[in-house]
């Protein structure tokens, strides 16, 4: 392929709905990361260290409840909403079920506080605190699902606005609620989430003609989407295990200091991984709208994301050490090589994400669950074995092994999918 043809192809892809949707998803993620960072800077400046510590634990718990109740449903919305004739019923059903599950999960967490987190029992001392936590758990899940509906309705700009509002509004609210202490931070998240959800509901009405938000569960929708969403929920839980398990292993096998270096390097590498996750979500939505163009979209997604991944790796080679130095010289000394190896894992990770989206588009859930079992199992086992020999770099080698070995199979499947029924010699 000549440089001129390559440039022409690149410009054509940048103007597609697929790449446009991926861009707005990336923009929303970047804005959320920025305003999240600013929120904690503000909290550290105006709240006591004890209040920040307690609030971060409460907010993490609410986020976990919201994520566990929404993730599988969100994938179901992204994949199936484009095919639904009654999009209002499908959207309301997902939101209603998500709200109910989040309230149950939040209630279970509060009920068990005396046993698994006694330090947070102060939540039980005030009806306002209880209501705020339950509302926040529900709203965080609803925002995730509402974002899925907006993307499924081909409204990525509205999705970006909704996601940005949910994090931006926390800043002035946290500043104005300093006198409430730890509850001020919690309330700032709850109120901001409520306002963002209201704005998202208005945007849903504009994106889905005739839409009215209401409590609604349609049995036919549940029947069509239930199994697919449940399988994706299981797959998501399996896929995120290394993110939560590996830091505990690093602390146990190496040290708390090593875990600090790992968490910062991994957080930076995750920014690169986010490119793959964002574009794969856009692929799932657009591929559901236009089944006849799926193979072309998969090829375009691979071209764009692998190019960005390669560019990102070069960027970390050149700028990774100075960026890590912002956290301290020890982070640059101990985290630079780790960051580079983690970034390299982004290339096979992209191939694996393409495989997962192909299976989701085909509504084949069992291969997806088995595949994530393989990536997670290899990552955790390889990291545990290699840490003893290579220290902290062993974790990065575990990530590479967990992505690369399955990618050998996934890549062959994706190539075969792209080339199927394609005329010989086509460009």
N, C-alpha and C positions, 0 to 999 in steps of 0.2 A: 504494500500500500504506500503510495507516494505521500510526501508531506502535505501537498495541496489537498489530496483526497481525504487525508486524516483530519485536516483542519475543517474541511467542508462537513465531514461526518460529525465532528465535535460540535460545530455551530448548530447543525440540524437537531442534535440530541438535546442541546441546552434549551431549545425552544419547545420541547415536548412537555406535555402535562405531567409525565412521569418524573422528569428531572425537576420541574417546577414544584411539584408536591414535596419531593425530597428536600428541596432547598428550604421551603417554609417549615418543615419538620425540624431540620437542622437549626434554623433560625430560632425556633421556639426553644429548643434544647439549650442553645447558647445563651439566650436571654434568661432562662430559668437558672442556669449555672451562675451567670453574672450576678443576678439579683439575690440568689441564695448566698453567694459569697458576701455581698454587701450587707445582707441581713445579719449574718453572724459577726461581721465586723462591728456593726451598730450595736448588737447585743453585748459583745465583749466590752464596748466602750461605755455603755450606759447601765448595764445590769451587773449584778455581782457574779463572781465566778460560780458560786453555789447555785444561783438561779439559772445561769446558762447551762450548767451541767444537768440540773433537774429537767429543765425545759427541753433540752436536746433529747433526753431519754423519752419523755412523753411524746414529743413530736415524731421520734423514730417509731415508737409503738403505734401511733395513729397512722403513720405512713405504711407500716407493715400490714396493719389490718386492712387499710384501703387497697393496697396492692394485691394482697391475697384474695380479696373478694372481687377484684375487677379484672385482673390480667387475662384470664381465660375468656371471660365475656367480651373483652375488648377485641381480641383476635377474631372471635365469632362475628362481632359487629363489622370489623374491617373486611372480612371475607364474604359475609352473607348479605349485609345490608344492600350492596349494589344490585343484588338479584331479587330483593324483596319488592313485591308490588305495593304492599302497604307499609311504607317506611316509617310512618308515624307509629303504628302499632309495634313494629320491631324495635324502634328506638326507645319508646316508653317501656316496653317489656324489659329490655336490658337494664334501663335505669332503675326501674322498680325492684327487680330482683337484686341488683347490685346494692341498692339502699338497704333492703331487708337483710342481706347477708352481712353488710358492714355493721349494722346496728347489733346484730347477734354477736358478731366477732368482737366489737367494742365492748359490749356488755360482758362477754366471757372474760375479756382481759381485765376489766374493772373488778369482776367478781373474784378473780384469782390473785389480785394484787397482794393480799396479805401473805401469800405463799411464794410467788415468784419475783416480786419486786416490792418489798416492804418500804423501800425508800420513797416510793411514789404514792403511799397511802394518803398523802395530803389531798389527792384528787377526790377521795371519798368524804372529805370533811365539809365540802361545799356543794350544794345542788347545782350552783352555777358552773363549777368546775366539771361536774359529771356531765351536764348537758353540753358544755363546750367540747369536751373530749369525744363524746358520742357523735356530736354534730360534725366535728372535724374528721373523725374516722370515716363517716358516711360521705362527707363532701369530697374528701381526697379520692375515694373510690369513684364517686359520681363524676368528678372532673376527668378522670381517666377514661371512663366510659363515654362521657359527652364528647371528649376529644376524638374518640373512635368514631362516634356518629358523624361528627363534622368532617372527618377525613373520608368516611364512607359515603358522605353526601357530596364529595368533591368540593369541599370548602376549606382548603389548607390555609388560606389567609385567616379565616375565622378561627381555625385551630390555633394558629400562632398567636393571635390576639388573646384568646381565652387563656392559653398557657402562660403568656407573659403577664397578664393581669393578675393571675393567681399568686405570682411571686413578687411582682412590683408593688402591689398594694400593701404587702406586709411591712414595707419599710416605714411609711408614715404612721401606720397604725402602731407598730412597735415603739416608735418614738413618742407617740402620744399616750401610751399605756405603761410608761416606766414605773409610775407610782404603784401599779398593781403587782410588781415583782414578777415572779415566775409565771403567774397566771396572765400577766400582760402579754408575754410572748405567745402563750397558747391562744389567747383570745385574738391576737393579731392574725394568726394563721386561720382561725375559724372564720373571722369576719371577712378577711380577704378571699377565702375560698367561697364563701357565700355570695359575695359580690361578683366574683368571676363566674360562678355557676349561673347566676341570674343573667349576666351578659351573654354567656354561652347559650342559654335558653332562648334569648332574643335572636341570637345569630342562627340557632337551629331553625327557628320559625322562618327566617329569611332564606335559609338554605333548603328547607323542606317545605314546599308550598302547602299551606293548610295545616301545618303542624301546631298542635296544642299540647303543652306539657301536662301530664296527668298520671295518676297511679293506674297502671294497666298491666295485666299479664294475659297474653293471648296464648292459649294452649297450642295452637298450630305453630306459632313461632318457637315456642319452647321445644316442641317435638322436632322441628327441623334443625334447630341450632344447639340443642342441649348436649348431644353426644360430642359434636365437634368442639364446642366450647370447653366441655369437661376434659377432653383429651389435651387440648391446648393448655388448659390450666395445669394439668399434670406435667406436661412437657416444660412449661415455664418454670415451675417449681424445681424440677430436676436441673434445668439449665443454669439457674442462678446459684446453685449450691456451692460451686467453687468460690464465688465472690464472698460468701459468708464463712465457709469452712477454712479456706487457706490462711486468712489472718490468724485464726485460732491455732492452726498448726505451726505457723511461723513463731508465734509467741511461745508455744510449748516446746518446740524443737530448738529454736535459735534464741531469740530474746525479744523483749518489748521494743528495744531500739531498732532491731532489724525490721520489726513490723511497721514501725514508723516510716522507715525508708521505703518499704514495700508499698504501703498505702499511698504515699505521695506519688511514686512512680506509676503505680497502677491507675491512680486517678487521672494522671496525664495521658496514659495510654488509652484510657477509656474514652477520652475526647476523640481519639482517632477511630476507635471501635464504633462510636456513635454515628459516624458517617454510614457505616454498613447497616446499622439498625434502622436509621432514618430512611434510607433509600429502599430497604427491603420492605418497610411498611408501605411506602408509596407504590412499590411493585405489587404488593398484595391487593391494594385498593384498585389500581388502574387495571391490573390483570383480571380482576373480577368484573369490571365494567366492560372490558373489551377482550373476551376470550380468544378471539381470532388473532390478536396481536401479542399474545403472551410470550411466544418464543422470541419475537423481536425485542420485547421489553426486557426479558431476562438477559439477552445479549447486550442490550444498551446499558443495563444496570451493571453488568460485569465490567464493561468497558470503562464506565465512569468511575465506579467505586475503586477498582483496582488501580486506576490512574491516580486517584486521590490518595489511596493508601501508600503507593510508592512515593508520592510527593511528601506525604506526612512523615514517612520514615527518614527521608533526606533532611527534612526540617529538623527532626529530633537529633539527627547526627550533628547538625550544625549548631542548633540552639538549645539542645537538651541540657547540656551542662550549665550554661548561664541561667536557664529557667530554674533548674533545681537549686542553684546557688541562692536564689531568692529566699529559700527556706532555710539556708545555712550551708556552710561549706561541707559539713558531714553528709548532707543529702546529695550533693553533687558527687562527692567521692564514692559514696556507697550505692547511689541509685542510678548513675548514668548508664552503666552497662545493662543493668536490670531494665531500665526504660527502653533501651534499644531492642533487647530481646523480646520484651513484651510487645513492642510495636510490630516486630516481625510476625508475631502471631496473628496480627490483624489480616494478613493476606489469606492464610487458610481459613480464618474465621469468616471472611467475606464469601469464600466459596461455599462454606457450610451453611451460611445464612441463605444463599441462593438456593441451595438444595432444600432447605426447610420451607422456603416460600413456594417452591415448585410443588412440594407435597401438599402444602396448604391449599394452593390453587386447585390441585387435583382432589382435594377433600380426603386425602389418605393420611390418617392420623397415626396409625400404628408404626409405620416406618419412622415417623418423626419422633415419637416417644423413644423408640429403640435407639435411634441415632443420638439423641441427647443423653441417654444413659451411657452410651459409649464415650462421647466427648467428656462428660462429667467424670465418669469412672477413670478414664485414662489420665485426665488432668490431676485428679486428687491422688491417685496411686503413684503416678510418676513423680509428682512433687514431693510426696512423702519419702520416696526412695532416693531421689536425687539431692534433697536438702542435706542429707548426712555427708555427701561427698562434695557438693559444690556450694554449700551454704545457701545464701539468698538467691543466687543465680539458679539454683536447682528449681525454685518455684517458677521462674521464667521458662526454664527448659520443660517443666511439666505443662505449662500453658501451651508451649509450641507443640509438644507431643500430643496433647489432648485435642488440638485443632488440626495438626498436620496429618496424622494417621487417618482419621475419619475423612479428611478432605481428599485423600487419594481416591476413595470410593465416591464421595459426593461430587468431585469434579468430573468423574467419568459419567455419572448420571446426568449432571447438568449439561455437559457437552452433547450427550446423546439426545437430550430433550431439545436443545437448541437446533440440532442438525436434522431432527426428524422431519421428513417430508420436505426438506429443503432441496431445491434443484442443485445439481452438481455445478460448481463454478459460479454460483451466485455470490454477490458481494455483500 
